[in-house]
Amino acid sequence: MLAQGDMLPGFPLLDAEGKQRSLEEFRGRRIVLYFYPKDDTPGCTTEACGFRDQKAGFDGAGAIVVGVSADKPASHAKFAAKFGLPFLLLSDPEHAFLEACAVWVEKKMYGKTFMGIIRSTFLIDATGRVEQVWPKVKPEGHAEEVLAFLMEGRPPQP
């Protein structure tokens, strides 16, 4: 998993409209980059709606929120429309960016082994460097936790 001080790998990913997006367009701003397992599932919906409900706070802190999962753009579009999500959802169905960030891992549940996303969040500074990491996130209250960190005005970690 990416650690504080690491540079975010470059990426071209598709947004919910099928438009290619890259890190370069966000240079100069802080990015709350959160990885989640699947659109329109209970935990992922709770987490996304938390970020939605705190949008004004993130805007005030000068940060943009970007969600990433392996779902396809059409799934993201439906998810965003259903819950009024006002931020980018990026699609990585081939898992290249997920693997580069080391959040696509082997998981076990009910005795079965499968590949999946570690629900995690990274605060990326204006230069593209990881400023803070929240590994193994609990969806409830997570957006508030990230916003509180931003509002404390902590300087980037070395």
C-alpha positions as MATLAB code, in Angstrom:
seq = 'MLAQGDMLPGFPLLDAEGKQRSLEEFRGRRIVLYFYPKDDTPGCTTEACGFRDQKAGFDGAGAIVVGVSADKPASHAKFAAKFGLPFLLLSDPEHAFLEACAVWVEKKMYGKTFMGIIRSTFLIDATGRVEQVWPKVKPEGHAEEVLAFLMEGRPPQP';
ca = [
       0.000    0.000    0.000;
       1.172    3.528   -0.678;
       2.750    5.192    2.340;
       3.212    8.775    3.465;
       5.732   10.496    1.237;
       5.194    8.203   -1.771;
       4.323    9.768   -5.112;
       0.911    8.780   -6.437;
       1.400    6.669   -9.560;
       0.295    8.325  -12.768;
      -3.025    7.177  -14.076;
      -5.413    7.630  -16.925;
      -8.790    6.332  -15.748;
     -12.298    6.776  -17.100;
     -14.861    8.792  -15.174;
     -18.599    8.023  -14.995;
     -19.121    9.720  -18.374;
     -16.384    7.677  -20.049;
     -13.994   10.643  -20.195;
     -10.313    9.924  -19.562;
      -8.963   11.698  -16.457;
      -5.438   11.950  -15.071;
      -3.616   13.190  -11.986;
      -2.110   16.082  -13.911;
      -5.439   17.902  -14.081;
      -5.521   18.011  -10.267;
      -1.976   19.284   -9.648;
      -1.978   22.210   -7.274;
      -4.905   20.863   -5.234;
      -5.204   18.334   -2.461;
      -7.051   15.158   -3.413;
      -8.977   12.897   -1.071;
      -8.544    9.681   -3.048;
     -10.688    6.892   -1.693;
     -10.806    3.302   -2.891;
     -13.982    1.298   -2.388;
     -15.053   -2.245   -3.324;
     -18.324   -1.880   -5.272;
     -20.918    0.659   -6.361;
     -24.318    0.657   -4.655;
     -23.473   -1.774   -1.857;
     -24.268   -0.911    1.774;
     -20.796    0.036    3.040;
     -19.767    1.772   -0.168;
     -23.005    3.757   -0.251;
     -22.547    4.831    3.373;
     -19.006    5.968    2.651;
     -19.891    7.790   -0.592;
     -22.873    9.549    0.981;
     -20.626   10.640    3.847;
     -18.293   12.330    1.369;
     -21.321   13.804   -0.425;
     -22.733   15.219    2.802;
     -19.386   16.835    3.682;
     -18.780   18.359    0.226;
     -18.952   21.969    1.456;
     -16.318   21.212    4.079;
     -13.972   19.600    1.567;
     -14.497   22.520   -0.811;
     -13.722   24.931    2.031;
     -10.542   23.003    2.819;
      -9.481   23.257   -0.826;
      -9.651   19.511   -1.429;
     -11.422   17.505   -4.083;
     -12.839   14.039   -3.466;
     -12.236   11.251   -5.981;
     -13.527    7.692   -5.576;
     -12.008    4.702   -7.377;
     -13.305    1.174   -7.808;
     -13.130   -1.591  -10.404;
     -16.707   -0.882  -11.517;
     -17.254    0.285  -15.098;
     -18.174    3.893  -15.959;
     -21.858    3.053  -16.543;
     -22.097    1.587  -13.035;
     -20.481    4.732  -11.605;
     -22.945    6.911  -13.520;
     -25.935    5.035  -12.063;
     -24.447    5.081   -8.548;
     -23.683    8.817   -8.709;
     -27.142    9.641  -10.075;
     -28.972    7.467   -7.548;
     -27.277    9.073   -4.543;
     -26.488   12.555   -5.890;
     -22.741   12.109   -5.613;
     -21.087   15.424   -6.554;
     -17.558   14.138   -7.039;
     -15.580   12.074   -9.527;
     -15.852    8.324   -9.554;
     -13.087    6.710  -11.582;
     -13.137    3.259  -13.118;
     -10.271    0.744  -13.086;
     -11.746   -2.568  -14.299;
      -8.301   -3.815  -15.385;
      -6.945   -3.080  -11.867;
      -3.738   -1.422  -13.126;
      -4.021    1.671  -10.921;
      -5.449   -0.357   -8.028;
      -2.430   -2.667   -8.215;
       0.016    0.249   -8.523;
      -1.445    1.663   -5.300;
      -1.361   -1.832   -3.731;
      -5.050   -1.765   -2.804;
      -6.013   -4.706   -5.090;
      -5.209   -7.684   -2.883;
      -6.154  -11.240   -2.068;
      -8.983  -11.329    0.441;
     -10.735  -14.106    2.341;
     -14.359  -14.286    3.371;
     -16.451  -17.248    4.468;
     -13.610  -19.610    3.601;
     -13.293  -18.311    0.040;
     -10.286  -16.523   -1.397;
     -10.747  -13.783   -3.996;
      -9.165  -10.582   -5.254;
     -10.649   -7.299   -4.107;
     -10.080   -3.724   -3.015;
      -8.936   -2.740    0.454;
     -11.283    0.080    1.477;
      -8.712    2.813    2.035;
      -8.199    6.550    1.610;
      -5.165    8.616    0.720;
      -4.785   12.359    1.054;
      -2.650   13.498   -1.864;
      -0.905   16.857   -1.585;
      -0.729   19.511   -4.297;
       2.427   17.949   -5.776;
       1.013   14.411   -6.053;
       2.674   13.032   -2.931;
       0.804   10.959   -0.311;
       0.269   13.174    2.721;
      -1.866   10.855    4.877;
      -3.133    7.261    4.712;
      -6.268    5.719    6.177;
      -5.947    1.937    5.692;
      -8.838   -0.481    6.231;
     -11.478    2.225    6.518;
     -14.786    1.824    8.333;
     -17.426    3.553    6.147;
     -19.487    5.142    8.921;
     -18.009    8.499    9.924;
     -14.977    8.207    7.650;
     -15.658   11.375    5.642;
     -15.893   13.352    8.877;
     -12.580   11.869   10.038;
     -10.832   12.896    6.823;
     -12.387   16.363    6.898;
     -11.331   16.849   10.526;
      -7.747   16.042    9.522;
      -7.918   18.611    6.712;
      -9.452   21.259    8.936;
      -6.760   20.851   11.589;
      -4.406   22.345    9.044;
      -1.739   19.783    9.627;
       1.290   20.281    7.421;
       2.166   17.518    4.971;
       4.028   14.641    6.577;
       7.650   14.067    5.458;
];
